[in-house]
């Protein structure tokens, strides 16, 4: 049963931002599926469904032009987006009768197991199981919104195991796994995107070398850069698993042009890799000031140069 106050909030969402309302419902349905699969019950189930249903209500207090912008957001506009879990938490916290675990899960629903989330960069067990389920359900619903179906799910799961955890991801794949994919024509556009990704990894190696870390067997990056090293290592690993070889891009394209299955997987991988780089760039922006304090002047210069190359590569991709 919803309190009149929270029912009114959902009514406002339905009338003013119908896409947000549909998103809340979809996240709640996906979260319920996952909760049933892991045998969540009783108060935990009730808290989960409440958290899923209310997790993005903070977006009602953000300018819709910012939320729906197709252009690059300014630093201030991005901070409005990053604040929405806090706003949503505060809305729910003020309602009598709602378990504190609900507002906590809402506050944490953009945190990730590997510490790459926001607003507090929590790791592992510091994130509640309710928040983890809302988080992965939110991401799954966003995939449906971005692509209209679940055919990107398996690639997304391979790229995000450290963020969400393999158990929940495997259950997600079982419930919403890939469907038959229509053939995708592969052409020189894919070659351009592959070259852009390859160049970005090459410049990353150069950046590591400039920091004096390339030759170290057990390198230890500055603490504030650790998330970047983890992300890039994970992305490189996934690309090698796929068969990505920077020295043989043309041959990979030739194979893809004659094999629809490879063409489909190549296109999906490149789409998700691009999205991962976009997400990394956003995370860098969130942490920029902390990074600047942690690095010396020369290291900051190299850091700025690499982030500029990251943005240039995203344009090319």
NORHUQUI-V660176 format. One record per residue. N is the residue number from 1. RES is the residue in one small letter. PHI is phi as a letter, one per 20 degrees, with the letter a starting at -180 (none if undefined). D_CENTER is the distance of its C-alpha to the mean C-alpha in Angstrom with 1 decimal. Layout:
N_RES_PHI_D_CENTER / N_RES_PHI_D_CENTER
This chain:
1_x_none_31.7 / 2_x_e_30.0 / 3_x_f_31.8 / 4_x_g_33.2 / 5_x_f_31.0 / 6_x_f_27.7 / 7_x_f_29.1 / 8_x_f_30.0 / 9_x_g_26.4 / 10_x_f_25.2 / 11_x_f_28.1 / 12_x_f_27.2 / 13_x_f_23.7 / 14_x_f_25.3 / 15_x_e_27.8 / 16_x_e_26.0 / 17_x_c_22.4 / 18_x_g_22.8 / 19_x_f_19.3 / 20_x_f_18.0 / 21_x_f_20.6 / 22_x_f_19.8 / 23_x_f_16.1 / 24_x_f_17.5 / 25_x_f_19.8 / 26_x_f_17.5 / 27_x_g_15.2 / 28_x_f_18.5 / 29_x_f_19.8 / 30_x_f_17.0 / 31_x_f_17.1 / 32_x_f_20.9 / 33_x_g_20.7 / 34_x_f_18.7 / 35_x_f_21.1 / 36_x_f_24.1 / 37_x_f_23.1 / 38_x_e_22.8 / 39_x_m_26.0 / 40_x_f_24.7 / 41_x_b_27.7 / 42_x_m_29.7 / 43_x_f_28.4 / 44_x_f_25.0 / 45_x_f_24.6 / 46_x_f_25.9 / 47_x_f_23.6 / 48_x_f_20.5 / 49_x_f_21.6 / 50_x_f_22.4 / 51_x_f_19.1 / 52_x_f_17.2 / 53_x_f_19.8 / 54_x_d_19.7 / 55_x_f_16.1 / 56_x_d_15.6 / 57_x_f_19.3 / 58_x_f_18.8 / 59_x_f_17.7 / 60_x_f_21.4 / 61_x_d_22.3 / 62_x_d_20.3 / 63_x_g_22.0 / 64_x_g_20.9 / 65_x_f_21.4 / 66_x_f_18.6 / 67_x_f_16.2 / 68_x_d_17.5 / 69_x_f_18.0 / 70_x_e_17.8 / 71_x_d_18.6 / 72_x_f_17.1 / 73_x_e_17.0 / 74_x_f_19.3 / 75_x_g_18.6 / 76_x_f_20.2 / 77_x_f_18.3 / 78_x_f_14.9 / 79_x_f_16.4 / 80_x_f_17.3 / 81_x_f_13.8 / 82_x_f_12.9 / 83_x_e_16.1 / 84_x_f_15.6 / 85_x_f_14.8 / 86_x_f_18.1 / 87_x_f_19.9 / 88_x_f_19.1 / 89_x_f_20.2 / 90_x_f_23.4 / 91_x_f_24.2 / 92_x_f_24.2 / 93_x_f_25.9 / 94_x_e_28.9 / 95_x_e_29.6 / 96_x_f_32.4 / 97_x_n_32.0 / 98_x_e_28.3 / 99_x_g_27.5 / 100_x_g_25.8 / 101_x_f_23.3 / 102_x_f_21.9 / 103_x_f_21.3 / 104_x_f_20.0 / 105_x_f_17.3 / 106_x_f_16.4 / 107_x_f_16.3 / 108_x_e_13.9 / 109_x_f_11.5 / 110_x_d_8.6 / 111_x_f_9.9 / 112_x_c_8.8 / 113_x_g_11.8 / 114_x_e_11.7 / 115_x_n_11.9 / 116_x_e_8.9 / 117_x_e_8.2 / 118_x_b_10.8 / 119_x_e_13.6 / 120_x_d_15.4 / 121_x_l_13.3 / 122_x_f_14.8 / 123_x_d_15.1 / 124_x_l_16.1 / 125_x_f_19.0 / 126_x_f_18.6 / 127_x_d_16.0 / 128_x_f_18.1 / 129_x_f_17.9 / 130_x_f_17.9 / 131_x_f_14.8 / 132_x_f_13.1 / 133_x_f_14.2 / 134_x_f_13.3 / 135_x_g_9.7 / 136_x_f_9.5 / 137_x_f_11.8 / 138_x_f_9.8 / 139_x_f_6.9 / 140_x_f_10.0 / 141_x_f_11.8 / 142_x_f_9.4 / 143_x_f_10.0 / 144_x_g_13.6 / 145_x_f_13.6 / 146_x_f_12.4 / 147_x_d_14.7 / 148_x_n_17.2 / 149_x_a_17.3 / 150_x_d_15.9 / 151_x_f_17.0 / 152_x_e_13.6 / 153_x_f_12.9 / 154_x_f_14.6 / 155_x_f_13.0 / 156_x_g_9.4 / 157_x_f_10.9 / 158_x_f_12.7 / 159_x_e_9.8 / 160_x_c_7.9 / 161_x_g_11.2 / 162_x_f_11.3 / 163_x_f_8.3 / 164_x_d_9.8 / 165_x_n_13.3 / 166_x_f_15.3 / 167_x_f_17.5 / 168_x_f_15.3 / 169_x_f_13.5 / 170_x_f_17.0 / 171_x_f_18.2 / 172_x_f_15.5 / 173_x_f_16.6 / 174_x_f_20.2 / 175_x_e_19.9 / 176_x_c_17.8 / 177_x_f_18.2 / 178_x_f_19.0 / 179_x_d_22.0 / 180_x_g_24.5 / 181_x_d_23.0 / 182_x_f_25.3 / 183_x_g_26.3 / 184_x_d_24.6 / 185_x_f_26.9 / 186_x_d_26.1 / 187_x_b_27.7 / 188_x_f_27.8 / 189_x_f_24.6 / 190_x_f_22.7 / 191_x_f_24.9 / 192_x_f_24.0 / 193_x_f_20.3 / 194_x_f_21.1 / 195_x_f_23.3 / 196_x_f_20.7 / 197_x_f_18.3 / 198_x_f_21.4 / 199_x_f_22.6 / 200_x_f_19.4 / 201_x_f_19.8 / 202_x_f_23.5 / 203_x_f_23.0 / 204_x_f_20.7 / 205_x_f_23.7 / 206_x_f_25.9 / 207_x_f_24.0 / 208_x_g_24.2 / 209_x_f_27.9 / 210_x_f_28.5 / 211_x_e_27.3 / 212_x_m_29.7 / 213_x_d_27.2 / 214_x_f_27.5 / 215_x_e_30.6 / 216_x_f_30.0 / 217_x_f_29.6 / 218_x_d_27.9 / 219_x_f_26.3 / 220_x_c_25.0 / 221_x_f_22.8 / 222_x_g_23.2 / 223_x_g_21.3 / 224_x_f_19.2 / 225_x_d_18.2 / 226_x_g_17.4 / 227_x_f_13.6 / 228_x_f_14.1 / 229_x_f_16.5 / 230_x_f_14.4 / 231_x_f_11.5 / 232_x_f_14.3 / 233_x_f_16.3 / 234_x_f_13.7 / 235_x_f_13.1 / 236_x_f_16.9 / 237_x_f_17.6 / 238_x_f_15.7 / 239_x_f_17.6 / 240_x_f_20.8 / 241_x_f_20.4 / 242_x_f_20.3 / 243_x_o_23.4 / 244_x_f_22.1 / 245_x_c_25.1 / 246_x_g_25.2 / 247_x_e_29.0 / 248_x_c_29.2 / 249_x_f_27.0 / 250_x_f_29.9 / 251_x_f_30.9 / 252_x_f_27.4 / 253_x_f_27.5 / 254_x_f_31.1 / 255_x_f_30.1 / 256_x_f_27.3 / 257_x_f_29.8 / 258_x_d_32.1 / 259_x_c_29.7 / 260_x_f_27.6 / 261_x_f_25.6 / 262_x_f_24.6 / 263_x_f_24.0 / 264_x_f_21.6 / 265_x_f_19.6 / 266_x_f_19.8 / 267_x_f_18.6 / 268_x_f_15.6 / 269_x_g_14.7 / 270_x_f_15.2 / 271_x_f_13.1 / 272_x_f_10.0 / 273_x_f_11.1 / 274_x_f_11.5 / 275_x_f_8.0 / 276_x_f_7.0 / 277_x_f_9.9 / 278_x_f_9.2 / 279_x_f_6.1 / 280_x_f_8.8 / 281_x_f_11.4 / 282_x_f_10.1 / 283_x_f_9.9 / 284_x_f_13.3 / 285_x_f_14.6 / 286_x_f_13.9 / 287_x_d_15.8 / 288_x_g_18.3 / 289_x_f_21.3 / 290_x_f_21.0 / 291_x_f_20.7 / 292_x_f_23.7 / 293_x_f_25.8 / 294_x_f_25.0 / 295_x_d_26.1 / 296_x_e_29.6 / 297_x_f_30.6 / 298_x_f_30.5 / 299_x_f_27.2 / 300_x_f_25.7 / 301_x_f_27.4 / 302_x_f_25.7 / 303_x_f_22.3 / 304_x_f_22.8 / 305_x_f_24.0 / 306_x_f_21.0 / 307_x_f_18.6 / 308_x_f_21.0 / 309_x_f_20.9 / 310_x_f_17.1 / 311_x_f_17.5 / 312_x_f_20.5 / 313_x_f_18.8 / 314_x_f_16.1 / 315_x_f_19.2 / 316_x_f_20.8 / 317_x_f_18.0
